[in-house]
Amino acid sequence: MKHLLDFRTQIFSPKLPEKLNRFSGVEVLNFHEEDVDLPQILIVYELNSEEIFESRLVSQLIKDVFHDYFFKKEFQSNNQVAEEAILSIKHKLIKILKASEKNKLDLNLICGIFFENKLSIVRYGKTYATLVRDGAINDLEFASEGYFGSTQGNVKHSDVLIFSTEKFYEKFINQDLLSRNLKFDEEDLEPTSSSLIFMFFKGATQNVKTVVGTRSKKYAKQTSKFISKNINFILLVSLISFSFFGYRYYQGYQERKNLEYFNGLISETNFLIQTTGEEPSSFSEKLLTQIQKVNDSNVNSKEELLTKLKSKYNQVNNVKEVTYKVLYDFKEVNPRIKLNSFIIFNDNYYILDQDTSKVYSSKVSELKFDSYETKIDKPIHIDRFTKSLTVINNSTVYYFAPDMNKNDAEIKLGEIGIPRVYMGFIYELKDNKITRVDSNSDTPARELWAESDKIKDARDLAIDYDIYVLDKDSNLLKFTKGILQDLKFNNSKYTFNKMFIDSNLSNNYFVSENKIFQYSKEGDLKNIYSDPSFNEKITDFVILKDKKIIFISNSKLVELDL
């Protein structure tokens, strides 16, 4: 007779006040009472916010969302349904916060989906899953995607799984757990310290779940004693068995499942990439570690993994895969080189190296670079100034001739924000103000040109008759004669770090990490360009007549034909 496993649970969760802004909790949902084809859900969560929440409200919201999502699921996997449910919970909590200025929210949640002896685990944020099997205690490894992680496998009789918040994990989950007798008192638990311990055992041929919730001291001690007794028994058995090989078999099974998950990620549309635009390089490291442990893996290196993941990202997000052409690598000149700003002026490249304060210059047509000493401490920006050049550091604007001979002229401004030079004026964005300095004045001084709270912590500044600001949320703002204009710009998904605005071009351009975004002047996204094999961040770039993009990245000067 085939035995379907059942489980008993022990809940460790603090007694919470009605309202607070940092707290944790545990929920166990038994859908079998309503539909035997639905799994049982085990949840541990933690919430951190500047705003105060009602703890009972959050608990009920979590239960309601999971209930609704698992009852309306059709062809998706349990993991996908769980991921969607978690994102829905976070979205609902954020909607509650929107009525308040205190809108910071950090949600951490882990859930187990148990059905027919198979346990699928999805976590979001900083949560932990620990397996006690054959006397060994080990943290489960997850295939990670951004804030999400997932793993799955069959459980065995006498397996013990522990879901924990970060605070509980750090204090209680270690190799001493087996001899500790699990004597924790919920009165001593911090508000963010929760855990759910569940032991699997052979049940009847029907899936009938037995739950022992231990929120009172009396039942907590009884269940602690029961689980402790069994764990010590497992430890004793492990001394006379091949427990190590048993765990390695389980770990190998997990790794094979992770490999299958990875192959599915490459071949099918990935939910997370679709909904958030998450960059592959941000969630692939742990996945790579697991895949590399599998002998029959067809993924041999980090570079290959990233290339495949980025290719999938590009496919889902309609990114044009292109090839970036490296024109020149300055590593041969200076192994520590740090290119941070460049311009094209009079058909010459001028590239600034922050490491040595040198400027490298070459005819665009020749690519034969000469280096010039500026002797400027920590330069941050190079720009054209009518018929000359400027190099700017954190306090001073220095002037150079096109042959890089230094002029005596310089303007000391003190602490400088984001600087740009245009039509004889030096513009600067700092805090929530844009100021400008007339360089032809006998006594150059800052004068206020525009002021707005929307430009605080801005990412970039561009001048082209009007002033353009890339704000902290990667939205484009336009100021005309110091007045903020209404400007259509459709971006709610991407984070940009640089922009290139020129009225002579038919498009505006933005950079995010190693991708280039082309927007129409009306503010609509037209194209995204990416080379999946290029992993370096674009530092500064120039657009030539809507036909060519030239950019610097780490030590390289790179070209893309549009």
VOGU-3710 file (C-alpha; in Angstrom, 3 decimals, decimal comma):
1> mkhlldfrtq> 0,000/0,000/0,000  1,349/3,386/-0,957  1,498/5,742/1,976  0,943/9,428/1,439  2,911/11,490/3,898  1,259/13,850/6,322  2,886/16,360/8,641  2,602/17,942/12,033  3,604/21,529/12,620  4,964/23,578/15,446
11> ifspklpekl> 4,609/27,349/15,257  7,004/29,752/16,926  5,702/33,275/16,559  5,766/36,187/19,009  2,706/37,631/20,652  2,176/40,872/18,761  0,541/44,169/19,663  -2,334/45,138/17,425  -0,354/47,792/15,544  3,358/48,050/14,744
21> nrfsgvevln> 5,631/48,625/11,747  7,986/45,634/12,088  6,608/42,178/12,746  6,491/38,575/11,574  4,005/35,735/11,584  3,098/32,190/10,554  0,092/30,921/8,608  -0,958/27,359/7,716  -3,654/27,013/5,042  -5,421/23,688/4,511
31> fheedvdlpq> -7,269/23,865/1,201  -8,130/20,143/1,352  -11,158/20,999/3,402  -12,544/22,786/0,335  -10,908/21,031/-2,609  -8,767/17,869/-2,380  -6,976/18,790/-5,613  -5,407/21,832/-3,995  -2,221/21,741/-1,913  -1,579/22,684/1,674
41> ilivyelnse> 0,275/25,964/2,183  2,752/26,735/4,975  3,843/30,356/5,290  6,321/32,360/7,356  6,534/36,103/6,714  8,167/39,271/7,972  7,265/42,880/7,240  9,239/46,073/7,782  7,767/49,484/7,028  7,975/53,115/8,083
51> eifesrlvsq> 4,174/53,124/8,360  2,319/51,246/11,084  0,223/48,259/10,002  -2,402/46,242/11,834  -0,761/42,848/12,234  -4,114/41,028/12,006  -4,895/42,827/8,761  -1,642/41,675/7,161  -2,199/38,111/8,348  -5,730/38,029/6,941
61> likdvfhdyf> -4,608/39,616/3,680  -1,961/36,902/3,204  -4,497/34,146/3,834  -7,099/35,697/1,529  -4,687/36,247/-1,351  -3,260/32,713/-1,230  -6,765/31,273/-0,966  -7,969/33,208/-4,018  -4,888/32,497/-6,129  -4,867/28,750/-5,521
71> fkkefqsnnq> -8,578/28,460/-6,207  -8,416/30,305/-9,513  -5,237/28,677/-10,858  -5,502/26,785/-14,132  -2,399/25,587/-15,970  0,345/27,320/-14,025  2,674/25,497/-11,681  2,313/25,842/-7,919  5,525/27,895/-7,866  4,194/30,380/-10,412
81> vaeeailsik> 0,921/30,741/-8,530  2,837/31,328/-5,276  5,049/33,973/-6,920  2,014/35,789/-8,299  0,316/35,620/-4,885  3,373/37,106/-3,143  3,597/39,954/-5,654  -0,133/40,571/-5,212  0,303/40,767/-1,438  3,101/43,281/-1,813
91> hklikilkas> 1,078/45,308/-4,321  -1,905/45,461/-1,928  0,331/46,548/0,948  1,927/49,248/-1,206  -1,542/50,506/-2,138  -2,271/50,876/1,564  0,966/52,852/1,956  0,223/55,231/-0,930  -2,092/57,198/1,303  0,921/57,962/3,488
101> eknkldlnli> 4,255/59,642/2,883  5,880/56,745/4,744  5,884/54,399/1,767  8,915/52,206/2,473  8,025/48,503/2,480  10,234/45,444/2,942  8,332/42,155/2,632  10,020/38,809/3,270  8,007/35,625/2,858  8,599/31,903/2,416
111> cgiffenkls> 5,898/29,353/1,640  5,836/25,608/1,197  3,324/24,024/-1,183  2,771/20,400/-0,113  0,857/17,962/-2,316  1,167/14,173/-2,766  4,523/13,853/-0,976  6,062/16,679/-3,025  7,097/19,936/-1,426  7,670/23,057/-3,530
121> ivrygktyat> 9,180/26,055/-1,745  9,071/29,674/-2,876  10,730/32,442/-0,937  10,777/36,212/-1,396  13,471/38,309/0,236  15,431/37,240/3,308  13,903/34,008/4,587  15,376/30,573/5,206  14,522/26,894/4,756  16,445/24,231/6,680
131> lvrdgaindl> 16,220/20,448/6,225  16,877/17,921/8,993  17,325/14,512/7,361  19,142/11,424/8,618  20,677/13,379/11,471  22,131/16,128/9,301  20,932/19,726/9,322  21,477/21,719/6,139  20,088/24,838/4,545  18,293/24,183/1,279
141> efasegyfgs> 19,730/25,819/-1,808  17,455/27,887/-4,014  17,394/28,788/-7,675  17,307/32,562/-7,270  15,672/35,158/-9,486  15,858/38,660/-8,096  14,077/38,673/-4,751  12,534/35,266/-5,519  14,018/31,829/-4,884  12,523/28,399/-5,459
151> tqgnvkhsdv> 13,282/24,720/-4,969  11,284/21,496/-4,892  11,571/17,766/-4,227  9,939/14,718/-2,648  9,976/14,476/1,127  10,619/11,311/3,152  9,230/9,875/6,349  10,873/11,601/9,375  12,051/14,610/7,366  11,883/17,849/9,329
161> lifstekfye> 11,673/21,190/7,515  12,128/24,541/9,234  11,007/27,849/7,716  12,485/30,894/9,472  12,686/34,644/9,356  16,176/36,099/9,417  16,152/36,926/13,148  14,976/33,444/14,127  17,469/31,774/11,790  20,439/33,750/13,107
171> kfinqdllsr> 19,598/32,992/16,743  18,353/29,405/16,699  19,090/27,529/13,466  22,556/25,963/13,670  24,238/22,638/14,333  23,288/22,863/18,035  19,625/22,566/17,093  19,626/18,766/17,465  20,626/18,889/21,126  18,660/21,989/22,028
181> nlkfdeedle> 15,325/20,166/22,578  13,646/23,066/20,773  12,864/24,852/23,994  11,948/28,321/22,763  9,459/30,527/24,521  7,305/32,731/22,327  7,341/35,321/25,118  11,043/35,832/24,425  10,767/36,060/20,645  11,339/39,403/18,955
191> ptssslifmf> 8,494/40,767/16,788  10,438/39,811/13,647  11,438/36,342/14,860  9,097/33,585/13,616  9,501/29,992/12,550  7,412/27,062/11,372  8,714/23,520/12,000  6,956/20,604/10,342  7,736/16,893/10,482  6,570/14,445/7,814
201> fkgatqnvkt> 5,340/10,961/8,720  3,519/8,083/7,071  -0,202/8,617/7,065  -3,185/6,827/5,581  -3,887/6,411/1,888  -5,812/9,664/2,041  -4,267/13,054/2,566  -5,672/14,027/5,939  -3,660/16,802/7,519  -3,025/16,992/11,241
211> vvgtrskkya> -1,953/20,367/12,537  -0,748/21,051/16,031  -0,660/24,816/16,426  1,348/25,709/19,490  0,634/29,295/20,320  0,067/28,487/23,987  2,871/27,471/26,312  1,172/24,201/27,225  0,877/22,858/23,686  4,211/24,365/22,711
221> kqtskfiskn> 6,002/22,283/25,335  4,120/19,081/24,429  4,817/19,409/20,721  8,417/20,523/21,334  8,964/17,354/23,320  7,443/15,215/20,564  9,517/16,728/17,786  12,653/16,816/19,906  12,310/13,110/20,672  12,042/12,245/17,015
231> infillvsli> 14,940/14,467/15,995  17,214/12,839/18,558  16,090/9,472/17,264  17,047/10,547/13,748  20,458/11,582/15,061  20,925/8,156/16,688  19,941/6,335/13,510  22,296/8,492/11,465  25,277/7,206/13,485  24,689/3,660/12,221
241> sfsffgyryy> 23,522/4,497/8,701  24,812/6,185/5,601  23,105/9,495/6,375  25,669/11,499/4,442  24,954/9,621/1,238  21,218/9,970/1,835  21,517/13,721/2,080  23,851/13,933/-0,909  21,263/11,961/-2,908  18,610/14,471/-1,874
251> qgyqerknle> 20,911/17,384/-2,673  21,707/15,888/-6,072  17,997/15,523/-6,700  17,504/19,173/-5,807  20,283/20,182/-8,184  18,785/18,173/-11,027  15,444/19,825/-10,393  17,154/23,206/-10,411  18,769/22,356/-13,724  15,359/21,459/-15,114
261> yfnglisetn> 14,072/24,756/-13,792  16,931/26,602/-15,488  16,251/24,902/-18,823  12,611/25,884/-18,444  13,721/29,450/-17,809  15,584/29,481/-21,100  12,831/27,851/-23,150  9,695/29,395/-21,662  8,511/32,897/-20,801  9,623/33,731/-17,296
271> fliqttgeep> 7,024/35,385/-15,085  9,431/37,543/-13,105  11,225/38,920/-16,155  7,889/39,764/-17,757  6,498/41,667/-14,820  9,540/43,459/-13,405  12,179/43,635/-16,115  14,668/42,250/-13,584  18,198/42,116/-14,967  19,522/38,537/-15,321
281> ssfseklltq> 22,902/39,430/-13,835  21,189/40,352/-10,564  19,661/36,947/-9,896  21,829/34,376/-11,658  24,779/33,950/-9,271  23,244/31,367/-6,903  21,570/29,580/-9,770  24,926/29,254/-11,510  26,528/27,796/-8,357  23,924/25,047/-8,220
291> iqkvndsnvn> 24,027/24,289/-11,932  27,808/23,959/-11,930  27,548/21,152/-9,349  25,615/18,978/-11,781  27,986/16,842/-13,850  25,762/16,593/-16,909  25,103/20,333/-17,012  25,445/21,959/-20,411  26,295/25,274/-18,759  30,037/25,571/-18,333
301> skeelltklk> 30,656/29,102/-17,110  29,176/32,212/-15,604  29,556/33,986/-18,925  27,594/31,314/-20,762  24,843/31,351/-18,160  24,538/35,125/-18,264  24,490/35,093/-22,049  21,619/32,604/-22,107  19,661/34,401/-19,425  20,136/37,763/-21,120
311> skynqvnnvk> 19,080/36,274/-24,424  15,871/35,102/-22,744  15,383/38,517/-21,160  15,802/40,154/-24,552  13,301/37,785/-26,153  10,650/38,479/-23,518  11,176/42,251/-23,503  11,521/42,770/-27,280  15,146/43,812/-27,008  17,152/43,956/-30,223
321> evtykvlydf> 20,225/41,778/-29,856  23,179/43,568/-31,449  26,953/43,301/-31,410  29,001/45,976/-29,673  32,298/46,609/-31,444  35,254/47,406/-29,170  37,254/50,168/-30,859  40,008/50,478/-28,288  40,875/48,959/-24,907  42,947/51,219/-22,661
331> kevnprikln> 43,896/48,375/-20,313  47,185/48,143/-22,210  47,880/51,767/-21,302  46,790/51,612/-17,676  45,547/48,347/-16,069  43,672/50,358/-13,422  42,091/52,747/-15,886  38,689/54,181/-14,980  37,082/55,995/-17,889  34,326/58,211/-16,530
341> sfiifndnyy> 33,542/60,934/-19,116  34,142/61,650/-22,799  33,143/63,928/-25,685  33,663/64,182/-29,430  34,895/67,678/-30,371  36,357/68,846/-33,698  36,346/65,220/-34,945  38,473/64,144/-31,990  37,779/61,811/-29,079  38,565/63,261/-25,645
351> ildqdtskvy> 38,332/60,596/-22,923  38,895/61,272/-19,228  40,604/58,729/-16,960  39,705/59,316/-13,319  42,475/57,016/-12,073  45,387/59,040/-13,455  43,584/62,337/-14,288  44,849/61,985/-17,844  42,903/62,817/-21,002  43,299/60,483/-23,975
361> sskvselkfd> 42,789/62,080/-27,376  42,674/60,772/-30,930  41,281/61,626/-34,332  38,002/59,768/-34,748  39,225/58,374/-38,064  42,618/57,147/-36,794  42,205/55,695/-33,278  45,781/56,575/-32,337  45,533/57,911/-28,804  47,893/60,343/-27,109
371> syetkidkpi> 47,699/60,941/-23,372  47,794/64,369/-21,726  48,503/65,164/-18,092  45,882/67,443/-16,520  47,247/67,286/-12,957  43,698/67,733/-11,682  42,671/66,001/-8,483  39,842/63,493/-9,028  38,262/64,901/-12,207  34,597/63,991/-12,741
381> hidrftkslt> 33,632/65,507/-16,115  35,054/66,715/-19,435  33,052/69,069/-21,673  33,376/71,424/-24,649  33,337/75,174/-24,085  32,882/77,144/-27,346  36,351/76,750/-28,867  38,048/75,203/-25,847  37,613/72,339/-23,381  36,832/72,157/-19,676
391> vinnstvyyf> 37,767/69,529/-17,151  35,835/69,708/-13,878  36,477/68,160/-10,497  34,528/68,451/-7,245  35,328/72,128/-6,732  36,850/73,794/-9,819  36,339/74,275/-13,571  39,629/74,189/-15,531  40,082/75,354/-19,138  42,170/73,681/-21,875
401> apdmnkndae> 42,923/74,372/-25,511  41,976/71,655/-28,040  45,624/70,501/-27,994  45,182/69,989/-24,216  47,480/72,845/-23,246  46,119/74,183/-19,994  44,923/77,781/-19,843  45,517/79,866/-16,772  41,813/80,499/-16,421  39,836/78,523/-13,867
411> iklgeigipr> 36,703/79,064/-11,812  36,585/77,902/-8,200  33,027/77,111/-7,147  33,446/75,045/-4,012  31,513/71,784/-3,795  30,055/70,962/-7,239  27,028/68,768/-7,954  26,312/67,439/-11,486  27,993/69,905/-13,909  27,372/70,671/-17,605
421> vymgfiyelk> 28,806/73,418/-19,832  26,702/75,159/-22,496  26,960/78,400/-24,488  29,425/80,136/-22,165  27,567/79,082/-19,014  28,368/76,426/-16,437  25,210/74,712/-15,208  25,068/72,665/-12,043  22,403/70,450/-10,459  22,686/70,082/-6,727
431> dnkitrvdsn> 20,044/69,129/-4,163  16,769/70,546/-5,530  18,304/73,466/-7,443  19,829/74,147/-10,862  22,242/77,073/-10,881  24,364/78,578/-13,617  27,584/80,581/-13,727  28,429/83,118/-16,449  32,056/82,296/-17,199  32,564/85,660/-18,937
441> sdtparelwa> 31,674/87,611/-15,826  34,412/89,451/-13,993  33,251/87,804/-10,789  31,676/84,450/-11,760  29,046/83,400/-9,239  26,135/80,992/-9,063  22,687/82,290/-9,921  19,523/80,256/-9,376  18,053/79,034/-12,674  15,449/76,477/-11,574
451> esdkikdard> 14,209/74,919/-8,365  11,987/71,886/-7,784  11,722/69,075/-5,245  11,282/66,705/-8,214  14,965/67,032/-9,152  16,402/66,086/-5,770  18,753/63,095/-6,000  18,601/63,287/-9,824  20,664/60,889/-11,921  21,787/63,068/-14,836
461> laidydiyvl> 21,634/66,549/-16,380  21,604/67,597/-20,053  21,459/71,050/-21,681  20,112/71,684/-25,179  18,563/75,153/-25,213  16,249/73,729/-22,561  17,416/71,934/-19,431  16,666/68,222/-19,056  16,872/66,290/-15,804  16,803/62,518/-15,347
471> dkdsnllkft> 15,187/62,272/-11,929  15,782/59,652/-9,223  12,940/57,495/-10,616  14,400/57,625/-14,165  11,738/59,982/-15,495  12,632/62,802/-17,890  11,912/66,382/-16,780  12,223/69,504/-18,930  12,788/73,109/-17,813  12,353/76,088/-20,144
481> kgilqdlkfn> 13,610/79,408/-18,778  13,614/77,801/-15,363  9,952/76,665/-15,573  9,082/72,962/-15,356  7,188/71,846/-18,483  4,610/69,135/-19,075  6,489/66,350/-20,845  5,243/62,945/-21,919  7,713/60,201/-21,082  6,617/56,596/-20,757
491> nskytfnkmf> 8,901/54,795/-18,324  7,733/52,945/-15,231  9,935/49,870/-15,586  13,571/50,748/-16,287  16,326/52,430/-14,287  18,511/54,759/-16,370  21,873/56,155/-15,308  22,727/58,414/-18,304  20,934/60,264/-21,114  21,812/62,002/-24,400
501> idsnlsnnyf> 19,507/64,817/-25,534  20,165/66,729/-28,774  17,549/68,721/-30,725  19,377/67,866/-33,977  18,527/64,192/-33,455  15,131/62,653/-34,124  15,275/60,596/-30,891  16,370/60,797/-27,275  18,664/58,137/-25,835  19,123/56,603/-22,384
511> vsenkifqys> 21,418/54,001/-20,856  20,673/51,339/-18,255  23,695/49,242/-17,263  24,742/47,753/-20,657  21,560/48,510/-22,619  20,743/51,525/-24,781  17,152/52,796/-24,997  15,873/54,829/-27,923  12,827/57,044/-27,265  10,886/59,199/-29,696
521> kegdlkniys> 10,706/62,937/-29,019  7,091/62,273/-28,011  8,322/60,136/-25,113  7,534/56,649/-26,422  10,001/53,756/-26,275  11,066/52,729/-29,783  14,004/50,335/-29,415  16,183/48,666/-26,803  19,666/47,630/-27,933  21,692/45,012/-26,091
531> dpsfnekitd> 24,642/42,735/-26,677  23,992/39,679/-24,410  27,704/38,866/-24,327  28,663/42,361/-23,108  28,496/42,473/-19,294  30,081/45,848/-18,491  28,282/49,028/-17,450  28,120/51,931/-19,910  29,610/55,007/-18,232  29,112/57,761/-20,834
541> fvilkdkkii> 27,966/57,852/-24,456  27,492/60,007/-27,573  25,033/59,640/-30,463  26,198/60,511/-33,989  23,348/61,541/-36,322  20,999/58,752/-35,155  23,310/56,328/-36,947  26,034/55,446/-34,497  26,423/55,162/-30,722  29,869/55,555/-29,196
551> fisnsklvel> 30,305/54,775/-25,510  32,905/54,120/-22,843  32,722/51,212/-20,398  35,386/50,488/-17,802  38,524/50,491/-19,969  36,893/50,263/-23,411  35,777/52,598/-26,165  32,889/50,858/-27,946  30,791/51,461/-31,070  27,301/50,395/-32,187
561> dl> 25,874/51,006/-35,643  22,131/51,695/-35,568
//
